[in-house]
Amino acid sequence: MRTQPGLGRRAGALITAVAAVGAVVALPGPVWAAAGTGPTWAAGTPLRAEGSPLRAAGTSLRAAGAPLPPYTFDSGAQRVAGAASSSDAAQLKTGQTYRDTLKKDGKVYYRVDLDDKRNAYVSVVAVPKTGGRVEYGDGVKISLQDGSGTECGYQQTNFTSAEYTRPLAAYARRVVDADSSTCQNAGAYYVLVERQSKATSSPDDWELEIRYTTEPGLRKAGPTELPEVWPSATPGPPAGGPKPRQGGAGVHDATSLTQGEWRSDIRPGQTLFYRVPVDWGQQLFASAELGSSAAGDEYIGNALVLSLENPALGHVDEKTASYDGKQSTLVLDAQRPVAHENRSSYDEGTSGMRFAGWYYLSATLSPAIAKEYGDGTVPLTLRVSVRGTAKPGPGYDGDPGQFAVTADDKEAAVNGSGGERAAERSDTMRVVAVAGIGGGTALLLGLGGWTLVARRRAV
């Protein structure tokens, strides 16, 4: 008898899948989303699913003095080499994440091919080496230029009074505008990434995480005038009390938040990442509080930094807070409701609130805390409010992609899923679940069939 090609392999795979499902089902106690990724105490014992000070977010609690968790880069990022000249620039493709390095005072070019219909955004997350030295004014600038060298749009982010290493995000943009005569044609454009450093700053290379995305134009022109009156009063704290939800270690695994009060633990020198879905017409308000400490009362200036970036990873706002052992709070500026017309503003904060989607928060604790208060964790509470009723989008001429808030996004915010990585895990687990149900059903049917045959033979 001839066997259908691949049938034996599929049967073997099915048996293996069923065995794997059976093994998972047989595991005692709570099961984490992925084997080996559940958080552990320094001694290696699992955190409890209930009552634990931290959410099971795939992170680990570290003992004081242990190395800080590194920045989590997109696991699917491709390595690319920035060129010294635009003529040699490597091409970036939309929807793909890239990685590169940038030397001290370095300057590198990349290329993007744009049409004359869609807006384009290229973002960079610059990641200095943890513990390196940075000075006031050090930073990164990213700009988008056409073939004649005309600058279409740029953004620059710098270390200000909080002079310690942490990831910096910025973006460059080309916006299609019928009233503009520059940067409107289809063709090759060039992304220039520049690093500025003081002579006394560390010479280490900075890692770069680069993303390129496009936004469809509108079916018809929308409003361009900003309302003169808008709700700028900061709301009161969200109800319900603090809930444990540990931040991620990068944009790629930023922990999802919805409106509420969220508790994490943060170590000196560490940066935690979060994301919040904000729809058209809604406003995002955020504050951060460092908990009190019994270890001392030494004053530390700019001990905590809280930064806000938009869905294209353009910088929107940043605030710092000092610390003296007592609880200390910082509040981000109130921003306008998310609206398409915000992009007409020259104010960076207003312009940044230009589309719906995931907005990113990152919190960094000064390494100076370790010297005065020890290298253990400090309680960090984020208070997030999303105000306003969601409105329809501006009427995109095409799929808005990441510039929208979906039902899945809202669910992820409630559940605390960890960003792009969690979405990938969710897809994988969904496939495994389907395979498990199907395989388990097939196994049960098979066993039932064998039992029936055995009974008939016995009779």
Secondary structure, DSSP 8 states (H G I E B T S, - for coil): ----TTHHHHHHHHHHHHHHHHHHHH--S---SSTT-S-B-TT--B--SSS-SS--SS-----TTS--------TT-EE---BSSGGG-EE--TT-EEEEEE-TT-EEEEEEEE-SSSEEEEEEEEE--TT----TT-EEEEEEE-TT--EEEEEEEE--SS-S---EEEEEEE---TT--SS-SSEEEEEEEEEE--TTS----EEEEEEEEEE--BSS-------S----S-----TT-EEE---BSSGGG-EE--SEEEEEEE-TT-EEEEEEEE-TT-EEEEEEEE---SS----EEEEEEEEEE-TT--EEEEEEEEESSS-EEEE--------GGGGG-SSHHHHH--S-EEEEEEEEE-THHHHHH-SS-EEEEEEEEEES-------BSS--TTSS--HHHHHHHHHT--HHHHHHHHHHHHHHHHHHHHHHHHHHHHHHHHHHHHHHHH-
